[in-house]
């Protein structure tokens, strides 16, 4: 699996063009992309990072971090996922970076998702769906999620996101309407971000070394 993640990260370099500011996601697959990017860093203008974890790795390689407000629209975003369905809709947030990831995905013209084969599913939901919440709303949001979905939200205790919030992982879902569920859960007061990337799905999916 490590090899598949490395191959996916390296393959994504093919989408990098000279002078780009690149949107960079979070996770172990993205770490391989960052390492590959470092080898051609003289060709890129910098990176907009989705997490402190990725920023640290980018900086260690001498790649400049650019603020999204300064960068404006991005041409390319490269990120991993926890699950990917045949329509390139995703579950993300296993690394608790979902909110910044969704912001950068939205700001980007092309979203290249890098995964290994184990992440491919027919129906999203086997991987518990991460939902970032304002801490004071944790119980309220959990109750509303149970009512709306029948799933079981579990508080990811001890984890604080880069935005100072908490994460609920919703178990027991079979998500047949990802766009509808994303919209519905987004309406609950206290929800900061739902780890469903359905409304803005990936444009390209790379599985191991292959674009599918
Ligand atoms: C972080 C994410 C990651 O992309 C997702 O968890 C996949 O990580 P990995 O590449 O380590 O399997 O959404 O919030």
Boltz pocket constraint, residues with backbone or C-beta under 6 A from the ligand:
constraints:
  - pocket:
      binder: B
      contacts: [[A, 25], [A, 26], [A, 27], [A, 28], [A, 29], [A, 30], [A, 79], [A, 80], [A, 81], [A, 82], [A, 91], [A, 92], [A, 93], [A, 94], [A, 95], [A, 96], [A, 97], [A, 98], [A, 101], [A, 114]]
      max_distance: 6.0
